[in-house]
Structure formats: C-alpha cells, structure tokens
C-alpha cells in the first residue's frame, strides 16, 4: 500500500473516531442540540480539518504525544459560555 493511500485511511479512521466520540454531545448539550444544518456542517468541517492536522502531525513525528499536546489545551481554554467543562 502506498504512503498516500495509507495516510488517507488513517485520516478517515481519525475523523470517524473523533466524530463518534463527540456524537453523544448532541443528545444532552444545549449548544449542540440547538445547532442548525449550517452549524453542523461547520462542526463536521472543523473535525475534518483537525483530523487532517493530527494525521499530518502524527505522520511527521511518528509519536502520539504531540497529537495529545495539540488537542489538550482546547478544553482548558474553552470559553465559560460554551458550558463544556463540568461545574461551570
């Protein structure tokens, strides 16, 4: 299997896994439940963009740690009004 095809397969797995991980948020988070079609499309596009970036980062370093360091700060810097952190 050539390198590009393998990268695309990894990208698809990352995107589908990431989307499945976040899917339950649509069942109980008001911000997610109130999304319209355009907002859901934007959300999907942001997941795809993040998947591309994380796949590129992993393929460039061959380490999972940089991917975790990339995604960790987001929940820590999320605005309070998004109501994503417990107890806020």
Secondary structure, 3 states (H helix, E strand, C coil): CCHHHHHHHHHHHHHHHHHHHHHCHHHHCHHHHCCCHHHHHHHHHHHHHHHHHHHHHHHHHCCCHHHHHHHHHHHHHCCHHHCCCCCC
